[in-house]
Amino acid sequence: MLNLLSKLKLKKKDCIRECIQEPGNVSYNLYQSPFDSTMFIFYEEYKDEDAFNAHANSEHFKAFADAIPNMLAEELNIEQF
């Protein structure tokens, strides 16, 4: 498990660096559960729907999404509010 967590942490650093530089990004936060070190929540805010769609279609997001499936305990869950 530690090896997978290390890989995830490296991948998320690459993705976060790119995401916070996106023109429509308002905030980008990654939280790790204090009770379960394998649980992470990305909380992201975008200026508008177009900014979110640009993020979702960005190369760095696609690369991150492609790199992590074997690290996930369940399917990636993306919710919009």
Backbone as CSV, one residue per row, in Angstrom:
resi,resn,N_x,N_y,N_z,CA_x,CA_y,CA_z,C_x,C_y,C_z
1,MET,0.825,-1.193,0.000,0.000,0.000,0.000,0.868,1.254,0.000
2,LEU,1.941,1.266,0.734,2.789,2.445,0.785,3.312,2.799,-0.596
3,ASN,3.670,1.801,-1.383,4.164,2.054,-2.734,3.089,2.746,-3.575
4,LEU,1.851,2.291,-3.476,0.760,2.922,-4.226,0.519,4.344,-3.735
5,LEU,0.586,4.566,-2.424,0.407,5.920,-1.898,1.515,6.840,-2.384
6,SER,2.731,6.352,-2.424,3.844,7.166,-2.917,3.630,7.538,-4.376
7,LYS,3.198,6.582,-5.180,2.933,6.850,-6.595,1.803,7.860,-6.750
8,LEU,0.741,7.700,-5.950,-0.375,8.631,-6.024,0.082,10.037,-5.650
9,LYS,0.875,10.161,-4.614,1.351,11.470,-4.184,2.195,12.139,-5.263
10,LEU,3.005,11.376,-5.962,3.800,11.944,-7.055,2.899,12.400,-8.196
11,LYS,1.932,11.586,-8.561,1.017,11.928,-9.655,0.181,13.158,-9.304
12,LYS,-0.293,13.234,-8.076,-1.131,14.368,-7.698,-0.340,15.665,-7.685
13,LYS,0.940,15.610,-7.319,1.766,16.821,-7.335,1.871,17.372,-8.745
14,ASP,2.082,16.494,-9.714,2.151,16.930,-11.115,0.831,17.554,-11.543
15,CYS,-0.260,16.905,-11.205,-1.575,17.378,-11.609,-1.908,18.700,-10.917
16,ILE,-1.662,18.791,-9.621,-1.982,20.017,-8.880,-1.209,21.205,-9.442
17,ARG,0.053,21.014,-9.716,0.886,22.098,-10.252,0.264,22.666,-11.524
18,GLU,-0.201,21.805,-12.396,-0.820,22.241,-13.648,-2.203,22.846,-13.418
19,CYS,-2.985,22.233,-12.551,-4.372,22.681,-12.333,-4.446,24.084,-11.763
20,ILE,-3.597,24.407,-10.812,-3.687,25.736,-10.199,-3.271,26.842,-11.159
21,GLN,-2.648,26.467,-12.265,-2.250,27.458,-13.266,-3.306,27.646,-14.350
22,GLU,-4.360,26.856,-14.320,-5.418,26.995,-15.319,-6.114,28.347,-15.137
23,PRO,-6.424,29.042,-16.234,-7.022,30.375,-16.144,-8.335,30.415,-15.363
24,GLY,-9.151,29.378,-15.436,-10.446,29.391,-14.768,-10.449,28.786,-13.378
25,ASN,-9.286,28.395,-12.874,-9.214,27.791,-11.548,-9.335,28.853,-10.463
26,VAL,-10.257,28.645,-9.530,-10.433,29.554,-8.400,-9.666,29.016,-7.192
27,SER,-9.814,27.730,-6.920,-9.064,27.091,-5.837,-8.939,25.602,-6.120
28,TYR,-7.905,25.023,-5.541,-7.639,23.603,-5.747,-7.004,23.083,-4.465
29,ASN,-7.720,22.220,-3.779,-7.239,21.703,-2.500,-7.308,20.187,-2.489
30,LEU,-6.303,19.594,-1.914,-6.274,18.144,-1.741,-6.269,17.867,-0.254
31,TYR,-7.193,17.021,0.166,-7.289,16.654,1.576,-7.046,15.157,1.724
32,GLN,-6.311,14.802,2.750,-6.091,13.407,3.088,-6.763,13.161,4.437
33,SER,-7.542,12.110,4.518,-8.264,11.814,5.747,-7.298,11.602,6.909
34,PRO,-7.576,12.209,8.059,-6.735,11.966,9.234,-7.012,10.592,9.855
35,PHE,-8.096,9.946,9.416,-8.481,8.649,9.957,-8.122,7.481,9.046
36,ASP,-7.958,7.779,7.766,-7.635,6.735,6.777,-6.659,7.344,5.777
37,SER,-5.395,7.020,5.906,-4.356,7.641,5.074,-4.476,7.291,3.596
38,THR,-5.359,6.350,3.261,-5.543,5.984,1.858,-6.699,6.740,1.207
39,MET,-7.380,7.600,1.973,-8.528,8.328,1.442,-8.162,9.787,1.180
40,PHE,-8.416,10.218,-0.059,-8.124,11.579,-0.481,-9.366,12.213,-1.087
41,ILE,-9.501,13.523,-0.916,-10.559,14.281,-1.568,-9.912,15.488,-2.241
42,PHE,-10.174,15.615,-3.523,-9.777,16.818,-4.259,-10.984,17.742,-4.242
43,TYR,-10.818,18.948,-3.733,-11.896,19.931,-3.740,-11.447,21.067,-4.641
44,GLU,-12.153,21.229,-5.747,-11.726,22.187,-6.768,-12.859,23.173,-7.066
45,GLU,-12.491,24.409,-7.307,-13.471,25.420,-7.707,-13.013,26.056,-9.009
46,TYR,-13.970,26.227,-9.916,-13.683,26.838,-11.213,-14.620,28.017,-11.439
47,LYS,-14.158,28.956,-12.220,-14.885,30.199,-12.489,-16.282,29.924,-13.039
48,ASP,-16.383,28.965,-13.947,-17.657,28.643,-14.574,-17.578,27.261,-15.208
49,GLU,-18.663,26.871,-15.829,-18.743,25.542,-16.450,-17.694,25.363,-17.555
50,ASP,-17.444,26.406,-18.315,-16.427,26.326,-19.372,-15.042,26.063,-18.787
51,ALA,-14.738,26.702,-17.669,-13.441,26.487,-17.016,-13.330,25.056,-16.503
52,PHE,-14.430,24.532,-15.931,-14.424,23.147,-15.466,-14.219,22.189,-16.637
53,ASN,-14.938,22.428,-17.735,-14.806,21.560,-18.905,-13.398,21.620,-19.492
54,ALA,-12.800,22.796,-19.493,-11.415,22.919,-19.978,-10.489,22.096,-19.093
55,HIS,-10.718,22.140,-17.789,-9.916,21.340,-16.856,-10.100,19.846,-17.135
56,ALA,-11.356,19.429,-17.245,-11.649,18.005,-17.445,-11.085,17.472,-18.754
57,ASN,-10.885,18.347,-19.717,-10.344,17.940,-21.014,-8.857,18.249,-21.174
58,SER,-8.233,18.733,-20.109,-6.808,19.083,-20.189,-5.939,17.827,-20.236
59,GLU,-4.794,17.957,-20.846,-3.873,16.823,-20.949,-3.397,16.358,-19.581
60,HIS,-3.132,17.287,-18.667,-2.637,16.876,-17.346,-3.708,16.135,-16.545
61,PHE,-4.983,16.533,-16.683,-6.035,15.798,-15.988,-6.199,14.404,-16.589
62,LYS,-6.196,14.324,-17.910,-6.325,13.021,-18.572,-5.161,12.106,-18.199
63,ALA,-3.959,12.664,-18.134,-2.785,11.862,-17.756,-2.926,11.345,-16.327
64,PHE,-3.405,12.206,-15.429,-3.617,11.800,-14.041,-4.680,10.698,-13.965
65,ALA,-5.807,10.916,-14.642,-6.898,9.939,-14.622,-6.464,8.600,-15.210
66,ASP,-5.631,8.635,-16.233,-5.133,7.401,-16.844,-4.131,6.685,-15.949
67,ALA,-3.414,7.432,-15.107,-2.344,6.855,-14.290,-2.827,6.229,-12.993
68,ILE,-4.031,6.569,-12.534,-4.418,6.142,-11.186,-5.421,4.991,-11.056
69,PRO,-6.034,4.475,-12.110,-7.075,3.462,-11.894,-6.649,2.276,-11.029
70,ASN,-5.447,1.780,-11.192,-5.030,0.625,-10.387,-4.669,1.027,-8.953
71,MET,-4.722,2.318,-8.638,-4.460,2.793,-7.281,-5.742,3.053,-6.502
72,LEU,-6.884,2.989,-7.183,-8.160,3.334,-6.559,-8.846,2.111,-5.969
73,ALA,-9.433,2.284,-4.794,-10.208,1.216,-4.169,-11.578,1.092,-4.831
74,GLU,-12.033,2.185,-5.416,-13.307,2.191,-6.134,-13.204,3.181,-7.287
75,GLU,-14.211,3.197,-8.128,-14.200,4.079,-9.294,-14.103,5.540,-8.869
76,LEU,-13.374,6.333,-9.648,-13.242,7.755,-9.390,-14.622,8.411,-9.390
77,ASN,-14.922,9.164,-8.350,-16.224,9.800,-8.200,-16.064,11.299,-8.331
78,ILE,-16.659,11.888,-9.361,-16.599,13.327,-9.577,-17.994,13.896,-9.430
79,GLU,-18.149,14.823,-8.495,-19.438,15.467,-8.258,-19.304,16.955,-8.505
80,GLN,-20.334,17.551,-9.091,-20.359,18.997,-9.315,-21.490,19.605,-8.507
81,PHE,-21.226,20.803,-7.983,-22.241,21.531,-7.211,-22.418,22.899,-7.812
